[in-house]
Amino acid sequence: MTLLSPRRRKLGILWTLYFVQGLPFGFQATALPVHLRGAGTSLSVIGFATALSLPWMLKIFWAPLVDRFGSIEKGKRRSWILPLQGCLIVTCAAAAWTPPGERLGLLLGLVLMMNLFAATLDVAVDGLAVDLLERSELGRGNIAQVVGYKMGMLIGGGVLLWASGWIGWAGLFLVMAALIAATLPVSFLFQENRWMKGTGAGSIHEHATIGAVLTNLKRALTHRGAGWLLLFIATYKLGESMADTMFKPFLVDAGYSPQQIGLWVGTWGMLFSILGSYSGGYLASRIRLVDALAITAALRALPVAGEWWLSVVAPSEAKVIAVTCAEHFFGGALTTALFAFMMSRVNKKIGATHYTLLAAIEVWGKQPAAWISGVITQHTSYVFIFALATVLSVAFLALLVPIRRHRGQETNGSSSP
């Protein structure tokens, strides 16, 4: 018998599964640019290397299959989750023997495969979250989602990057594979059918066909206010993504070591991001989701301007740490508020597909800016790219006006519309 309440067990399971997804993505987002730059890779290649996350943008195309053949009633969410965890373990182990200075093409291919497995795992886990979480649990549930994912990023992109000076390239990936393997018992022991009582999910997937899934998705996308929501999701991190992609190479060119960057950006920064996620989730559970979204979005623009400031002045250690922690804190708060807002708009009949579409649009919106950030910087300067990122971060706030106009559609368990 467990001493944990059903809600805590739910949140713990979700936290663990999102943690697994964050490990390889944390490596790509923070550790890979540092190692590539250290190996003499050009800024253009580093910028375009962010395209390795393409599966996160394309996952909507196979999400209907997860909804069709991964219903929680028949215990099939786990039938997706377990094999994908195993695939991640294998690819991490293979990457241990492919350093960037020797087998760059093979390494990038393995990172692409990690993203494919992690993105598909995300579809199954998102569907699980939509099925399990009551409306009153969205704030806490998205804390578990975002914080679990970011803890994985902290380990994969921060702690292991910092530790790579001692454990080496192979040790980095072998530790990552071991951490994923350590989460397998959670997936093995999780009994999906036991959680259906009281969730309100009923048998919404039982007789679903691919056609029915797509029909429900079309209805959801043509719902009143859906267009503004999609545009908002696609642009809310445009400037931040552009600045973040170039911030690590900027620090390398400023003379800081991979260990310092891993500690400041990947570790301390991620810790503040987690604190921000808790704050954003708490705010989303106390006030209307649209208001939490507006507050966190406005505050997030400030530290992006701080990165611009760092490129103008001499970037001392104290300044880098301060701006990094502020950027991660407010960025984390905004992400959690937005994900809770997104989940409140999801049609549970197509939980995995609908939420995956919103999440894919979120990735699609910010990735092109990351892809071209290296080219822009190489032909201009770090000052220019950070200034452009600041302008974009402020400009997108105008979309909050029509979003707030349609706030009457919002249903928040902790507050009225």
KEKE-3310 file (N, C-alpha, C; in steps of 0.2 Angstrom, whole numbers, plus 5000, padded with zeros to 4 digits):
npx = (5004:5002:5007:5005:4993:4980:4981:4994:5001:4997:5003:5016:5019:5017:5027:5039:5039:5039:5052:5060:5059:5065:5079:5087:5083:5088:5102:5103:5099:5107:5120:5125:5127:5138:5148:5149:5153:5165:5172:5175:5165:5155:5145:5134:5131:5129:5117:5108:5108:5098:5087:5087:5077:5066:5057:5048:5041:5034:5027:5013:5008:5008:5002:4987:4988:4992:4982:4972:4977:4981:4973:4969:4960:4962:4974:4984:4992:5004:5009:5015:5023:5033:5041:5047:5055:5064:5070:5076:5086:5095:5099:5105:5116:5123:5127:5137:5149:5152:5159:5159:5170:5174:5165:5154:5142:5136:5133:5124:5114:5110:5106:5095:5087:5085:5077:5066:5061:5058:5049:5038:5035:5031:5019:5011:5012:5007:4994:4990:4991:4981:4970:4970:4970:4960:4950:4952:4965:4974:4983:4993:4996:5002:5013:5020:5022:5030:5040:5046:5050:5060:5068:5074:5080:5089:5098:5102:5107:5114:5120:5127:5134:5142:5149:5155:5168:5175:5169:5169:5165:5159:5155:5145:5134:5132:5128:5116:5108:5108:5100:5087:5084:5082:5070:5061:5054:5043:5035:5032:5025:5014:4997:4986:4971:4966:4965:4955:4943:4933:4940:4933:4934:4929:4924:4930:4939:4936:4929:4935:4940:4952:4947:4937:4944:4951:4940:4935:4946:4946:4934:4938:4948:4941:4934:4927:4938:4949:4959:4966:4972:4980:4989:4995:5001:5011:5019:5024:5037:5046:5056:5063:5068:5077:5086:5091:5097:5109:5115:5123:5134:5138:5143:5154:5162:5165:5174:5172:5172:5166:5162:5159:5148:5139:5137:5131:5121:5115:5113:5111:5103:5093:5088:5082:5073:5064:5060:5053:5043:5036:5031:5023:5014:5007:5002:4993:4984:4978:4972:4963:4967:4970:4974:4985:4993:4995:5002:5014:5019:5022:5032:5042:5048:5058:5070:5075:5079:5089:5099:5102:5108:5119:5127:5131:5138:5153:5153:5153:5155:5146:5136:5132:5126:5116:5107:5105:5098:5087:5081:5078:5069:5058:5054:5051:5040:5031:5030:5024:5011:5006:5005:4996:4985:4983:4980:4968:4960:4959:4950:4944:4941:4949:4962:4977:4980:4974:4981:4994:4994:4994:5005:5015:5013:5018:5032:5035:5033:5044:5055:5060:5065:5076:5084:5088:5095:5109:5114:5110:5117:5130:5131:5129:5129:5131:5125:5115:5107:5102:5095:5085:5078:5073:5064:5055:5050:5043:5034:5025:5016:5005:4996:4989:4978:4966:4966:4962:4950:4942:4941:4930:4928:4935:4938:4941:4946:4948:4944:4931:4926)
npy = (4994:5011:5027:5038:5050:5048:5059:5064:5052:5052:5064:5061:5051:5057:5067:5059:5053:5064:5069:5060:5063:5075:5074:5070:5081:5092:5090:5092:5106:5113:5107:5102:5113:5119:5109:5107:5120:5121:5111:5117:5120:5129:5144:5145:5131:5127:5134:5129:5116:5115:5111:5097:5094:5092:5081:5085:5094:5088:5078:5079:5072:5059:5058:5055:5041:5037:5041:5033:5020:5019:5019:5024:5016:5002:5000:5004:5016:5013:5004:5011:5019:5011:5004:5015:5021:5012:5013:5025:5023:5014:5023:5033:5026:5022:5035:5038:5034:5042:5055:5073:5078:5068:5060:5068:5068:5055:5057:5068:5062:5052:5060:5066:5054:5052:5063:5059:5048:5053:5063:5056:5049:5059:5062:5051:5052:5065:5063:5054:5063:5072:5063:5059:5070:5081:5096:5105:5101:5106:5116:5111:5099:5103:5109:5098:5092:5102:5105:5092:5089:5099:5097:5085:5091:5099:5090:5083:5094:5102:5098:5086:5091:5100:5090:5083:5086:5078:5065:5063:5062:5050:5046:5055:5051:5038:5039:5046:5036:5027:5034:5035:5021:5019:5024:5015:5005:5012:5014:5001:4996:5004:5005:5007:5006:5007:5020:5026:5028:5040:5050:5056:5053:5042:5032:5037:5035:5022:5018:5025:5030:5034:5043:5049:5055:5064:5072:5077:5085:5095:5101:5107:5116:5125:5132:5145:5159:5151:5153:5164:5159:5149:5157:5164:5154:5150:5161:5166:5163:5167:5177:5174:5161:5164:5172:5163:5152:5158:5162:5153:5150:5164:5166:5156:5162:5173:5169:5160:5144:5127:5120:5131:5137:5126:5125:5138:5141:5129:5123:5131:5141:5132:5128:5140:5141:5130:5135:5146:5139:5132:5144:5150:5139:5140:5152:5151:5142:5150:5162:5168:5159:5166:5178:5175:5171:5183:5191:5184:5183:5197:5200:5191:5197:5206:5200:5195:5207:5209:5200:5206:5218:5212:5209:5221:5227:5223:5206:5201:5188:5189:5196:5188:5177:5183:5188:5176:5168:5176:5176:5162:5160:5168:5164:5151:5152:5158:5147:5137:5143:5145:5131:5126:5134:5130:5116:5118:5120:5109:5096:5082:5070:5069:5069:5067:5070:5083:5091:5088:5094:5108:5109:5105:5116:5126:5123:5123:5137:5143:5137:5140:5153:5150:5142:5151:5160:5159:5162:5175:5181:5179:5187:5199:5204:5199:5208:5214:5202:5200:5211:5211:5200:5205:5215:5207:5199:5209:5214:5203:5203:5210:5202:5197:5204:5201:5188:5189:5195:5184:5177:5172:5160:5152:5139:5137:5127:5134:5146:5158:5161)
npz = (5000:4996:5003:4997:4990:4978:4969:4971:4966:4953:4948:4951:4942:4930:4931:4931:4918:4910:4913:4907:4894:4894:4896:4883:4875:4883:4882:4868:4867:4876:4879:4866:4857:4864:4864:4850:4846:4853:4846:4834:4825:4814:4816:4808:4805:4818:4821:4812:4816:4826:4819:4821:4830:4822:4823:4834:4828:4818:4824:4825:4814:4816:4828:4828:4827:4839:4847:4842:4843:4856:4867:4884:4891:4887:4891:4883:4882:4889:4881:4871:4878:4885:4875:4868:4878:4879:4866:4867:4877:4870:4859:4866:4872:4860:4855:4864:4859:4848:4846:4842:4835:4827:4822:4816:4807:4810:4824:4824:4817:4826:4837:4831:4830:4843:4846:4838:4845:4858:4855:4850:4862:4870:4864:4868:4882:4884:4880:4890:4901:4898:4899:4912:4921:4931:4929:4939:4942:4933:4934:4944:4938:4926:4931:4936:4923:4916:4925:4927:4914:4913:4923:4918:4907:4914:4920:4908:4900:4908:4921:4917:4906:4913:4921:4911:4910:4918:4917:4904:4886:4883:4895:4898:4890:4894:4907:4905:4898:4908:4918:4911:4910:4924:4926:4920:4929:4934:4923:4920:4932:4932:4932:4921:4919:4931:4935:4928:4935:4940:4933:4923:4910:4904:4891:4880:4870:4865:4853:4844:4828:4815:4806:4814:4824:4816:4812:4824:4827:4817:4820:4833:4829:4822:4831:4840:4842:4841:4831:4835:4846:4841:4834:4844:4851:4842:4841:4853:4859:4850:4849:4860:4857:4847:4853:4863:4856:4851:4862:4870:4861:4861:4874:4873:4864:4871:4880:4890:4898:4893:4905:4914:4907:4907:4920:4924:4914:4910:4923:4935:4928:4924:4936:4941:4931:4934:4946:4942:4934:4944:4950:4940:4938:4950:4950:4939:4945:4954:4948:4934:4919:4907:4912:4920:4910:4903:4912:4915:4902:4899:4909:4905:4894:4899:4904:4891:4885:4893:4889:4877:4883:4889:4878:4874:4884:4895:4897:4912:4925:4935:4929:4919:4925:4933:4923:4916:4925:4928:4915:4913:4924:4922:4909:4912:4920:4911:4901:4909:4912:4899:4895:4903:4900:4886:4889:4895:4884:4877:4868:4875:4869:4859:4865:4865:4851:4849:4859:4856:4843:4847:4854:4844:4836:4844:4844:4830:4829:4835:4831:4817:4819:4827:4818:4808:4816:4818:4805:4803:4814:4810:4799:4804:4820:4837:4845:4837:4834:4847:4850:4840:4845:4857:4852:4845:4856:4863:4854:4851:4862:4859:4854:4865:4867:4858:4863:4876:4874:4870:4882:4889:4885:4892:4904:4921:4934:4946:4946:4940:4923)
capx = (5000:5006:5005:5003:4986:4980:4983:5001:5004:4996:5008:5023:5020:5018:5034:5044:5039:5042:5059:5064:5059:5069:5086:5090:5082:5092:5108:5103:5098:5113:5127:5127:5130:5144:5153:5150:5158:5172:5175:5177:5159:5153:5139:5128:5130:5126:5110:5104:5108:5092:5083:5087:5071:5061:5051:5044:5036:5030:5023:5006:5006:5007:4998:4981:4989:4993:4975:4968:4979:4984:4968:4970:4955:4964:4981:4989:4997:5010:5012:5019:5028:5039:5046:5050:5060:5070:5074:5080:5092:5099:5102:5110:5122:5126:5130:5143:5155:5152:5161:5158:5176:5176:5159:5148:5136:5133:5131:5118:5109:5108:5102:5088:5083:5083:5071:5060:5058:5056:5043:5032:5034:5028:5012:5008:5012:5002:4987:4989:4990:4974:4965:4970:4970:4954:4951:4955:4972:4978:4989:4998:4998:5007:5019:5023:5024:5035:5046:5049:5054:5065:5073:5078:5085:5094:5103:5105:5111:5118:5124:5131:5139:5147:5152:5159:5175:5178:5167:5171:5159:5155:5151:5139:5128:5130:5124:5109:5105:5106:5094:5081:5083:5080:5063:5057:5049:5037:5030:5030:5021:5008:4991:4982:4964:4964:4965:4950:4937:4934:4943:4928:4936:4924:4927:4930:4943:4935:4927:4938:4944:4957:4943:4933:4949:4952:4934:4935:4951:4944:4930:4942:4952:4937:4930:4927:4944:4954:4964:4970:4975:4985:4994:4998:5006:5016:5024:5025:5044:5050:5062:5067:5071:5082:5092:5094:5101:5115:5118:5128:5140:5141:5147:5160:5166:5167:5180:5170:5173:5160:5160:5156:5142:5135:5135:5127:5115:5112:5111:5108:5098:5087:5085:5078:5067:5060:5056:5048:5038:5031:5027:5018:5008:5004:4998:4988:4979:4975:4969:4961:4973:4972:4977:4992:4997:4997:5007:5021:5022:5025:5038:5047:5052:5063:5077:5078:5082:5095:5104:5105:5112:5126:5131:5134:5143:5157:5149:5156:5152:5140:5130:5129:5122:5110:5103:5103:5093:5080:5078:5075:5064:5051:5053:5048:5033:5027:5029:5019:5005:5004:5003:4989:4980:4982:4977:4961:4956:4959:4945:4947:4939:4955:4967:4983:4980:4973:4986:5000:4994:4995:5012:5018:5013:5023:5038:5035:5033:5050:5061:5063:5069:5082:5087:5091:5099:5116:5116:5109:5122:5136:5132:5128:5133:5128:5121:5110:5102:5099:5091:5080:5075:5070:5059:5050:5047:5038:5029:5020:5011:4999:4991:4985:4971:4961:4965:4958:4943:4939:4942:4924:4927:4940:4935:4946:4943:4950:4941:4926:4928)
capy = (5000:5017:5032:5044:5051:5047:5065:5064:5047:5054:5069:5058:5047:5061:5070:5054:5052:5070:5069:5056:5067:5081:5072:5071:5088:5096:5089:5096:5113:5117:5104:5101:5119:5120:5104:5109:5126:5119:5107:5122:5120:5136:5147:5143:5124:5126:5137:5124:5110:5115:5107:5090:5094:5092:5077:5088:5098:5084:5073:5079:5068:5052:5058:5051:5034:5036:5041:5027:5013:5020:5021:5022:5010:4996:5000:5005:5021:5010:5000:5016:5022:5007:5003:5021:5022:5007:5015:5031:5020:5012:5028:5036:5022:5023:5041:5038:5032:5046:5062:5078:5080:5063:5057:5073:5066:5050:5060:5072:5057:5049:5065:5066:5048:5053:5067:5056:5044:5057:5067:5051:5047:5065:5062:5046:5055:5071:5060:5051:5068:5074:5058:5058:5077:5085:5103:5108:5099:5108:5120:5107:5094:5106:5110:5091:5092:5107:5104:5086:5090:5104:5093:5081:5096:5102:5085:5082:5099:5106:5094:5081:5095:5102:5084:5080:5087:5072:5058:5063:5062:5043:5045:5059:5048:5032:5041:5048:5030:5024:5037:5033:5014:5019:5025:5009:5002:5016:5012:4994:4995:5009:5001:5013:5005:5008:5027:5029:5029:5047:5055:5059:5051:5037:5027:5042:5032:5015:5016:5030:5029:5039:5048:5052:5059:5070:5076:5081:5090:5100:5105:5110:5121:5130:5134:5153:5161:5146:5156:5169:5155:5146:5162:5166:5149:5150:5167:5168:5162:5168:5181:5170:5156:5167:5174:5157:5148:5161:5164:5149:5152:5170:5165:5153:5167:5178:5166:5155:5137:5123:5119:5137:5138:5121:5127:5144:5141:5122:5120:5137:5143:5128:5128:5145:5139:5126:5139:5149:5135:5132:5150:5150:5135:5142:5158:5148:5139:5155:5167:5165:5157:5171:5183:5172:5171:5190:5193:5180:5185:5204:5199:5187:5201:5210:5197:5195:5213:5208:5197:5212:5222:5209:5209:5228:5229:5218:5201:5198:5182:5190:5199:5183:5173:5187:5188:5169:5166:5180:5174:5156:5161:5171:5160:5145:5154:5159:5141:5133:5146:5143:5124:5125:5137:5125:5110:5119:5121:5103:5091:5076:5065:5068:5072:5066:5073:5090:5094:5087:5099:5114:5108:5106:5123:5130:5121:5126:5144:5146:5134:5144:5158:5147:5140:5157:5165:5159:5165:5182:5183:5178:5192:5205:5204:5197:5214:5214:5197:5200:5217:5209:5195:5209:5218:5202:5197:5214:5215:5198:5205:5213:5196:5196:5208:5196:5182:5191:5196:5177:5173:5169:5152:5148:5136:5136:5125:5138:5153:5159:5164)
capz = (5000:4996:5007:4993:4988:4971:4965:4971:4962:4946:4947:4951:4936:4924:4932:4929:4911:4906:4915:4902:4888:4894:4896:4877:4873:4887:4878:4861:4868:4879:4878:4859:4854:4867:4861:4843:4845:4855:4841:4829:4821:4812:4819:4804:4807:4825:4821:4808:4820:4829:4815:4823:4833:4818:4825:4838:4824:4814:4828:4824:4809:4819:4834:4828:4828:4846:4850:4839:4845:4862:4872:4891:4893:4885:4894:4877:4883:4891:4875:4867:4882:4887:4870:4867:4883:4877:4861:4870:4880:4865:4855:4870:4872:4854:4855:4868:4855:4842:4847:4837:4832:4823:4818:4817:4804:4814:4830:4822:4815:4833:4840:4827:4832:4850:4846:4836:4850:4863:4853:4850:4869:4872:4862:4872:4889:4884:4880:4897:4906:4897:4902:4920:4925:4931:4927:4945:4943:4927:4937:4947:4933:4921:4935:4935:4916:4914:4930:4926:4908:4914:4927:4913:4903:4919:4920:4901:4897:4913:4926:4913:4902:4918:4923:4906:4910:4922:4915:4897:4881:4883:4902:4898:4887:4897:4913:4903:4897:4915:4921:4908:4912:4930:4926:4918:4934:4935:4917:4921:4937:4932:4930:4918:4919:4938:4935:4924:4939:4943:4929:4918:4903:4901:4886:4874:4864:4864:4847:4839:4821:4813:4803:4819:4827:4812:4812:4830:4827:4813:4824:4838:4826:4819:4837:4841:4845:4840:4827:4839:4851:4837:4832:4850:4853:4837:4841:4860:4860:4844:4851:4865:4854:4843:4858:4867:4852:4850:4869:4872:4857:4863:4880:4871:4861:4876:4883:4895:4897:4893:4912:4917:4904:4909:4927:4924:4910:4910:4929:4939:4924:4924:4943:4941:4926:4938:4951:4938:4932:4950:4951:4934:4939:4956:4948:4935:4949:4958:4945:4927:4915:4903:4916:4922:4904:4901:4917:4914:4895:4900:4913:4901:4889:4902:4903:4884:4884:4897:4885:4873:4887:4890:4872:4873:4890:4896:4901:4918:4927:4939:4925:4915:4930:4934:4917:4914:4930:4927:4909:4914:4929:4919:4904:4915:4922:4905:4898:4913:4911:4893:4894:4907:4896:4881:4891:4896:4878:4873:4868:4878:4864:4855:4869:4862:4845:4850:4863:4852:4838:4850:4856:4838:4833:4848:4842:4824:4829:4838:4828:4811:4821:4829:4812:4805:4820:4816:4799:4804:4818:4806:4794:4808:4826:4843:4847:4832:4835:4854:4849:4836:4849:4861:4849:4844:4862:4865:4849:4851:4867:4856:4853:4871:4866:4856:4867:4882:4872:4870:4888:4891:4883:4897:4910:4925:4940:4952:4946:4935:4917)
cpx = (5004:5003:5003:4996:4986:4982:4991:5004:5003:5002:5015:5024:5021:5025:5039:5045:5041:5049:5063:5064:5064:5077:5089:5089:5087:5099:5108:5103:5104:5120:5129:5130:5137:5149:5154:5155:5165:5176:5177:5171:5157:5146:5133:5126:5126:5118:5106:5103:5101:5087:5082:5080:5065:5055:5046:5039:5032:5026:5016:5003:5005:5003:4991:4982:4989:4986:4971:4970:4982:4979:4970:4966:4958:4972:4986:4993:5004:5013:5016:5025:5034:5044:5050:5056:5066:5074:5078:5087:5097:5103:5107:5117:5126:5130:5136:5149:5155:5153:5161:5164:5178:5170:5153:5142:5132:5130:5124:5112:5106:5104:5095:5084:5080:5076:5065:5057:5055:5050:5037:5030:5030:5021:5008:5007:5007:4995:4985:4987:4983:4969:4964:4969:4963:4955:4954:4963:4977:4984:4995:5000:5003:5013:5023:5026:5030:5041:5049:5053:5060:5071:5077:5083:5091:5100:5106:5109:5115:5123:5129:5136:5144:5152:5157:5166:5179:5176:5168:5164:5155:5152:5145:5133:5127:5126:5117:5105:5103:5100:5088:5079:5080:5073:5058:5052:5043:5032:5028:5025:5014:5002:4986:4974:4962:4963:4959:4944:4938:4937:4939:4930:4932:4927:4927:4934:4941:4934:4930:4941:4948:4952:4939:4938:4950:4946:4934:4940:4949:4939:4933:4945:4948:4932:4931:4934:4950:4960:4969:4974:4981:4991:4998:5003:5012:5021:5026:5033:5048:5056:5066:5071:5077:5088:5095:5099:5108:5118:5123:5135:5143:5145:5154:5165:5169:5173:5178:5170:5166:5157:5157:5149:5137:5132:5130:5121:5111:5110:5108:5102:5092:5084:5080:5072:5062:5056:5051:5042:5033:5027:5022:5012:5004:4999:4992:4982:4975:4971:4967:4967:4975:4976:4984:4996:5000:5003:5014:5024:5025:5032:5044:5051:5058:5070:5080:5081:5089:5101:5107:5110:5119:5130:5134:5139:5148:5154:5153:5152:5145:5134:5127:5124:5116:5105:5100:5097:5087:5077:5074:5069:5057:5049:5049:5041:5029:5025:5023:5012:5002:5001:4997:4984:4978:4978:4969:4957:4956:4952:4947:4945:4945:4961:4974:4984:4980:4979:4993:5000:4996:5003:5017:5019:5018:5030:5039:5036:5040:5056:5064:5067:5076:5087:5091:5095:5106:5118:5115:5115:5129:5137:5131:5132:5128:5123:5115:5105:5099:5094:5084:5075:5070:5064:5053:5046:5042:5032:5023:5015:5005:4993:4987:4978:4966:4960:4961:4951:4939:4939:4936:4924:4931:4936:4941:4943:4943:4947:4936:4929:4929)
cpy = (5006:5023:5038:5044:5050:5053:5065:5058:5049:5059:5066:5054:5051:5065:5066:5054:5058:5071:5066:5060:5073:5080:5073:5078:5093:5096:5093:5103:5116:5114:5103:5107:5120:5116:5106:5115:5125:5115:5111:5122:5127:5138:5145:5136:5123:5129:5132:5117:5109:5112:5100:5089:5093:5087:5080:5092:5094:5078:5073:5074:5061:5052:5055:5044:5032:5036:5035:5021:5014:5022:5019:5016:5003:4995:5001:5011:5018:5006:5004:5018:5018:5006:5009:5023:5018:5010:5021:5028:5018:5017:5032:5032:5022:5029:5042:5037:5036:5053:5066:5079:5074:5060:5062:5071:5061:5053:5064:5067:5054:5054:5066:5060:5049:5058:5064:5051:5048:5061:5062:5049:5053:5065:5057:5049:5061:5068:5057:5057:5071:5070:5059:5065:5080:5092:5107:5106:5101:5112:5116:5102:5097:5109:5103:5090:5096:5106:5097:5086:5094:5101:5088:5085:5098:5096:5084:5087:5103:5102:5089:5085:5097:5096:5081:5081:5082:5066:5058:5062:5055:5043:5049:5055:5041:5034:5043:5041:5027:5027:5035:5026:5014:5020:5020:5006:5006:5015:5005:4993:5000:5005:5006:5012:5007:5016:5030:5031:5036:5052:5058:5057:5046:5033:5031:5039:5026:5014:5021:5027:5035:5045:5052:5057:5065:5075:5080:5086:5096:5105:5110:5116:5127:5133:5142:5154:5156:5149:5160:5164:5152:5151:5164:5161:5149:5156:5169:5167:5163:5172:5177:5165:5158:5168:5168:5153:5151:5163:5160:5150:5159:5170:5161:5158:5173:5175:5161:5148:5133:5121:5125:5138:5132:5122:5133:5143:5134:5120:5126:5140:5139:5127:5134:5144:5135:5130:5143:5145:5133:5138:5151:5146:5137:5148:5156:5145:5144:5161:5164:5164:5162:5176:5181:5172:5178:5193:5190:5182:5192:5204:5196:5191:5205:5206:5195:5201:5213:5205:5202:5216:5219:5209:5216:5230:5223:5212:5198:5192:5183:5193:5193:5178:5176:5186:5181:5167:5169:5177:5167:5156:5163:5167:5153:5146:5155:5152:5137:5136:5145:5136:5123:5128:5133:5119:5111:5120:5114:5099:5084:5070:5064:5071:5072:5070:5081:5093:5093:5093:5106:5114:5109:5113:5127:5129:5124:5134:5147:5143:5138:5150:5156:5145:5145:5161:5165:5162:5173:5185:5183:5184:5199:5205:5201:5202:5215:5209:5197:5206:5215:5204:5199:5212:5213:5200:5202:5214:5210:5199:5207:5208:5194:5199:5204:5190:5183:5192:5189:5173:5170:5162:5148:5145:5134:5133:5129:5145:5153:5162:5172)
cpz = (5000:5000:5003:4991:4980:4966:4965:4966:4955:4944:4947:4945:4930:4925:4929:4921:4907:4907:4909:4896:4888:4894:4889:4874:4876:4884:4872:4862:4871:4878:4871:4856:4857:4864:4854:4842:4847:4850:4834:4824:4820:4815:4815:4805:4813:4825:4817:4812:4824:4825:4817:4827:4829:4820:4830:4834:4820:4818:4827:4819:4811:4826:4834:4829:4835:4849:4848:4842:4852:4868:4879:4894:4892:4887:4888:4877:4884:4885:4871:4872:4883:4881:4868:4872:4881:4871:4863:4873:4875:4861:4860:4871:4866:4853:4859:4864:4848:4844:4841:4833:4827:4819:4818:4813:4808:4820:4829:4820:4822:4837:4837:4829:4839:4850:4843:4841:4856:4861:4853:4857:4872:4870:4866:4879:4889:4884:4887:4902:4904:4900:4909:4924:4925:4930:4933:4946:4938:4929:4939:4942:4928:4925:4935:4928:4915:4919:4929:4920:4909:4919:4923:4909:4908:4919:4913:4898:4902:4917:4922:4909:4907:4920:4917:4906:4914:4919:4907:4893:4882:4890:4902:4895:4891:4904:4911:4901:4903:4918:4918:4910:4919:4931:4923:4923:4935:4929:4918:4926:4937:4928:4927:4919:4926:4939:4932:4929:4942:4939:4924:4911:4900:4896:4879:4868:4862:4857:4842:4833:4820:4810:4809:4823:4823:4812:4818:4830:4823:4817:4830:4835:4823:4825:4837:4845:4844:4836:4831:4844:4847:4835:4838:4852:4848:4838:4848:4862:4854:4845:4855:4862:4850:4847:4861:4863:4851:4857:4871:4867:4859:4869:4878:4868:4866:4881:4889:4893:4897:4901:4915:4914:4906:4916:4927:4920:4911:4917:4933:4935:4925:4931:4943:4936:4930:4943:4948:4936:4938:4951:4946:4935:4945:4954:4944:4939:4954:4955:4938:4923:4910:4906:4918:4916:4902:4906:4916:4907:4896:4903:4909:4896:4892:4902:4896:4883:4888:4893:4880:4876:4888:4884:4870:4878:4890:4900:4906:4921:4931:4935:4921:4919:4931:4929:4915:4919:4929:4921:4910:4919:4925:4913:4906:4917:4916:4902:4902:4912:4905:4892:4898:4903:4890:4883:4892:4890:4874:4874:4870:4873:4860:4858:4867:4856:4845:4853:4859:4846:4841:4851:4850:4835:4837:4846:4835:4824:4831:4834:4822:4813:4824:4823:4809:4809:4819:4810:4800:4809:4814:4802:4798:4814:4831:4845:4843:4834:4842:4854:4846:4841:4854:4858:4847:4850:4865:4860:4849:4857:4865:4855:4859:4871:4864:4860:4873:4880:4871:4876:4891:4890:4888:4903:4915:4932:4946:4952:4940:4929:4917)
residu = (MET:THR:LEU:LEU:SER:PRO:ARG:ARG:ARG:LYS:LEU:GLY:ILE:LEU:TRP:THR:LEU:TYR:PHE:VAL:GLN:GLY:LEU:PRO:PHE:GLY:PHE:GLN:ALA:THR:ALA:LEU:PRO:VAL:HIS:LEU:ARG:GLY:ALA:GLY:THR:SER:LEU:SER:VAL:ILE:GLY:PHE:ALA:THR:ALA:LEU:SER:LEU:PRO:TRP:MET:LEU:LYS:ILE:PHE:TRP:ALA:PRO:LEU:VAL:ASP:ARG:PHE:GLY:SER:ILE:GLU:LYS:GLY:LYS:ARG:ARG:SER:TRP:ILE:LEU:PRO:LEU:GLN:GLY:CYS:LEU:ILE:VAL:THR:CYS:ALA:ALA:ALA:ALA:TRP:THR:PRO:PRO:GLY:GLU:ARG:LEU:GLY:LEU:LEU:LEU:GLY:LEU:VAL:LEU:MET:MET:ASN:LEU:PHE:ALA:ALA:THR:LEU:ASP:VAL:ALA:VAL:ASP:GLY:LEU:ALA:VAL:ASP:LEU:LEU:GLU:ARG:SER:GLU:LEU:GLY:ARG:GLY:ASN:ILE:ALA:GLN:VAL:VAL:GLY:TYR:LYS:MET:GLY:MET:LEU:ILE:GLY:GLY:GLY:VAL:LEU:LEU:TRP:ALA:SER:GLY:TRP:ILE:GLY:TRP:ALA:GLY:LEU:PHE:LEU:VAL:MET:ALA:ALA:LEU:ILE:ALA:ALA:THR:LEU:PRO:VAL:SER:PHE:LEU:PHE:GLN:GLU:ASN:ARG:TRP:MET:LYS:GLY:THR:GLY:ALA:GLY:SER:ILE:HIS:GLU:HIS:ALA:THR:ILE:GLY:ALA:VAL:LEU:THR:ASN:LEU:LYS:ARG:ALA:LEU:THR:HIS:ARG:GLY:ALA:GLY:TRP:LEU:LEU:LEU:PHE:ILE:ALA:THR:TYR:LYS:LEU:GLY:GLU:SER:MET:ALA:ASP:THR:MET:PHE:LYS:PRO:PHE:LEU:VAL:ASP:ALA:GLY:TYR:SER:PRO:GLN:GLN:ILE:GLY:LEU:TRP:VAL:GLY:THR:TRP:GLY:MET:LEU:PHE:SER:ILE:LEU:GLY:SER:TYR:SER:GLY:GLY:TYR:LEU:ALA:SER:ARG:ILE:ARG:LEU:VAL:ASP:ALA:LEU:ALA:ILE:THR:ALA:ALA:LEU:ARG:ALA:LEU:PRO:VAL:ALA:GLY:GLU:TRP:TRP:LEU:SER:VAL:VAL:ALA:PRO:SER:GLU:ALA:LYS:VAL:ILE:ALA:VAL:THR:CYS:ALA:GLU:HIS:PHE:PHE:GLY:GLY:ALA:LEU:THR:THR:ALA:LEU:PHE:ALA:PHE:MET:MET:SER:ARG:VAL:ASN:LYS:LYS:ILE:GLY:ALA:THR:HIS:TYR:THR:LEU:LEU:ALA:ALA:ILE:GLU:VAL:TRP:GLY:LYS:GLN:PRO:ALA:ALA:TRP:ILE:SER:GLY:VAL:ILE:THR:GLN:HIS:THR:SER:TYR:VAL:PHE:ILE:PHE:ALA:LEU:ALA:THR:VAL:LEU:SER:VAL:ALA:PHE:LEU:ALA:LEU:LEU:VAL:PRO:ILE:ARG:ARG:HIS:ARG:GLY:GLN:GLU:THR:ASN:GLY:SER:SER:SER:PRO)
# end
